[in-house]
Structure formats: structure tokens, C-alpha cells
Amino acid sequence: MSELFRKHARWVGPAVLFCVGVLVAVFAAGCGPAPTPVAPIPPTPTQYAPPTIVPTPTTPPRPTPVALQFPLPAPASTGDGFVKADDSNCRACHTDEARLRELAKEPEQAPSLSEGEG
């Protein structure tokens, strides 16, 4: 135990003095004269500026597109719950030989960075 005390003896004395000084300061602060009460100040009326009414410009609503007007007509049905589809656009695309040749070209594949030695 004496070795521990010798090791910390250099700072124990100043630490104890600091703590005692803080306690004395706290007790001395409480011994002062009583504070004088603060006199309440009566409220004063607040003057407000009258609100200015500025008319906001209103823009007429834009016309609604015909497709968004309801009720929409019912889709054409074959009677068994399926909607009849028009395939004329499909035939035009799939029978156009120039377009088929253009779309049939396979894109070149770039070599992957993870391939090869390394």
C-alpha cells in the first residue's frame, strides 16, 4: 500500500485541496444576502398592422383530354372474357423483310473484364 501511495502522492494533495476549495465556494455562495424581488412589469398593448388582402390570380382549369373523361366505353369483347386484339400492326412488322434483317443482327459482345489470365 505504501508503494501505491508513493506512486500517486504527487497529485493527491492538490486534488484534495481543489475539492475542499470547491465545497467552500459552494457554501460561501449560499451565505450571501437574499436577492431582491423583481418588480413585475405590466403588459403593454401590441399594435398590429391591418392585414392587406391581395387577390390571388386564378387561372382557368386546363381542358381535360378526351381519354380521361369518364365513363369510358367498354372494350370490345368476344363474349368469353377475352378482349379482341387487332393484329394488323403485328403482321406489318413481322412481314417487313428489311426490318426483320435489321433486327436480326446480333449485337457484338464485348469481352468481359473478368475473363482471361489474372
C-alpha positions as CSV (number, residue, x, y, z in Angstrom):
1,M,0.0,0.0,0.0
2,S,2.8,2.4,0.7
3,E,4.1,1.9,-2.8
4,L,0.7,2.8,-4.3
5,F,0.6,5.9,-2.1
6,R,4.1,7.0,-3.1
7,K,3.2,6.5,-6.8
8,H,0.2,8.8,-6.6
9,A,1.2,11.1,-3.8
10,R,2.3,13.8,-6.2
11,W,-1.3,14.6,-7.3
12,V,-3.4,13.5,-4.3
13,G,-2.7,16.6,-2.3
14,P,-3.6,19.2,-5.0
15,A,-6.8,17.1,-5.8
16,V,-7.9,17.2,-2.2
17,L,-7.3,20.9,-1.9
18,F,-9.2,21.5,-5.1
19,C,-12.3,19.6,-3.8
20,V,-12.2,21.4,-0.5
21,G,-12.0,24.7,-2.3
22,V,-15.0,23.9,-4.4
23,L,-17.0,22.9,-1.4
24,V,-16.1,26.2,0.4
25,A,-17.1,28.2,-2.6
26,V,-20.5,26.5,-2.8
27,F,-21.2,27.1,0.8
28,A,-20.0,30.7,0.7
29,A,-22.2,31.4,-2.3
30,G,-25.3,30.4,-0.3
31,C,-24.5,32.7,2.6
32,G,-24.9,35.9,0.6
33,P,-27.8,38.4,1.0
34,A,-31.2,37.4,-0.2
35,P,-31.9,38.6,-3.7
36,T,-34.2,41.5,-4.2
37,P,-37.5,40.6,-5.8
38,V,-38.0,41.8,-9.3
39,A,-41.0,44.1,-9.8
40,P,-43.4,42.8,-12.4
41,I,-43.9,45.0,-15.5
42,P,-47.5,45.5,-16.6
43,P,-48.1,44.2,-20.1
44,T,-48.4,46.8,-22.9
45,P,-50.8,46.5,-25.8
46,T,-49.4,45.3,-29.1
47,Q,-50.1,47.2,-32.2
48,Y,-50.8,45.1,-35.2
49,A,-50.8,46.3,-38.8
50,P,-54.1,45.6,-40.6
51,P,-53.8,42.6,-42.9
52,T,-53.6,43.5,-46.6
53,I,-55.8,41.4,-48.8
54,V,-54.2,40.8,-52.1
55,P,-56.3,39.0,-54.7
56,T,-54.6,35.9,-56.0
57,P,-54.9,35.5,-59.7
58,T,-56.8,32.4,-60.7
59,T,-56.1,30.6,-63.9
60,P,-58.9,28.7,-65.6
61,P,-58.6,24.9,-65.4
62,R,-57.0,23.3,-68.4
63,P,-59.3,21.2,-70.6
64,T,-59.4,17.6,-69.7
65,P,-58.2,15.3,-72.5
66,V,-61.0,13.1,-74.0
67,A,-59.3,9.9,-72.9
68,L,-59.6,10.9,-69.3
69,Q,-63.2,11.7,-69.4
70,F,-65.4,9.0,-67.8
71,P,-67.2,6.8,-68.2
72,L,-65.0,5.1,-70.8
73,P,-66.6,2.9,-73.4
74,A,-66.3,-0.8,-72.7
75,P,-63.6,-2.7,-74.6
76,A,-64.7,-4.9,-77.5
77,S,-65.1,-8.5,-76.1
78,T,-65.6,-11.8,-77.8
79,G,-68.0,-12.9,-75.2
80,D,-65.7,-15.4,-73.4
81,G,-64.0,-12.7,-71.3
82,F,-61.1,-12.0,-73.7
83,V,-60.6,-8.7,-75.4
84,K,-60.4,-8.9,-79.2
85,A,-57.0,-7.7,-80.3
86,D,-56.2,-6.1,-83.6
87,D,-53.1,-7.9,-85.1
88,S,-52.6,-5.7,-88.2
89,N,-49.7,-3.9,-86.6
90,C,-48.0,-7.2,-85.7
91,R,-48.4,-8.5,-89.2
92,A,-46.9,-5.3,-90.7
93,C,-43.8,-5.5,-88.5
94,H,-43.2,-9.3,-88.8
95,T,-43.7,-9.4,-92.6
96,D,-41.4,-6.4,-93.4
97,E,-38.2,-8.2,-94.6
98,A,-36.0,-5.1,-94.3
99,R,-37.0,-4.6,-90.7
100,L,-36.5,-8.3,-89.9
101,R,-33.0,-8.2,-91.3
102,E,-32.1,-5.1,-89.4
103,L,-33.4,-6.5,-86.1
104,A,-31.9,-10.0,-86.7
105,K,-28.3,-8.7,-86.4
106,E,-26.8,-9.9,-83.2
107,P,-25.0,-7.3,-81.1
108,E,-21.3,-7.7,-80.6
109,Q,-20.4,-8.9,-77.2
110,A,-17.6,-7.0,-75.5
111,P,-15.1,-9.2,-73.7
112,S,-15.7,-9.4,-70.0
113,L,-13.1,-7.8,-67.8
114,S,-13.1,-10.9,-65.5
115,E,-12.1,-13.3,-68.3
116,G,-8.6,-14.3,-69.1
117,E,-5.4,-14.6,-67.1
118,G,-5.0,-12.7,-64.0
